[in-house]
Amino acid sequence: MSAAQAPLIPELEDALRQISGERQVETAQRVVDFFLAGAARFNDLHVCLFDRILSRLLEHAESAALTEVARRLAPIANAPPDLMRRLAGEDAMAVAGPVLTRSRCLCDEDLIAVARGKSQAHMLAISGRSPLSECVSDALVVWGDRDVVRNLAMNHQARFSPAGIATLAQRAARDRVLAEKIAQRDDLPADLVASVMLEVSVGQVSTCIAEVAAELDGLMPRAAGKTAGRHKGASRAAT
């Protein structure tokens, strides 16, 4: 059962039912104000109560209202956890982005679930978190696109398992920019960085050779045509 569906004490249930739809967002913002003013003093029971109230008030809120709530609550270490998980899974990145990037309320399982079920933009936001555990980084290396993995490689607070490092190396062998970002890290095995850079260097040489060969292939017919033209001209002059 979600926080929005959990029953409250009868008096509070009655109070919430009397708030019209038009006023629910306004009331939610006032509740957020109250929470932020005392967040440092609230215990887990207090936070749970705020979670249930805010989840109920924002159950049908539009993206603009959720964006404002996400922006304000994302930096708060003890923000209402159910609400933060809901905001992290919103399709709109204006809502999900601040939470995925900053919220300490999200555990590794929450982040992996979002990475698995949502967009590359969601994964890009996750890739910038600090710190980032091995299991989340490894998931991003497997599922993320080029921009996600490059951003992850620039995140020096991201950690990788041996399997994740191997996958990262495989991707870097085909991506010169990624390889250069890996080379700037000091937490990866030196032999891995050296092998990646060697593969990239070999790949660059191969690409250069292929480009030169293609250019020569294009020049040969033109050169042959010019040579044939000169021979014909010389033959006419001789006669």
Protein Blocks (a to p, Z undefined) as FASTA:
>chain_A
ZZklpccdfklmmmmmmpcfklmmmmmmmmmmmmmmmmmmpcfklmmmmmmmmmmmmmmc
cfklmmmmmmmmmmpmkbcfklmmmmmmpmblklmmmmmmmmmkbcfklmmmmmmmmcfk
lmmmmmmpccddfklmmmmmmmpcfklmmmmmmmmkbccdfklmmmmmmmmmmomklmmm
mmmpckbcfklmmmmmmmmmmmmmmmmmmmmmmmmmmmmmmmmmmmmmmmmmmmmmmZZ
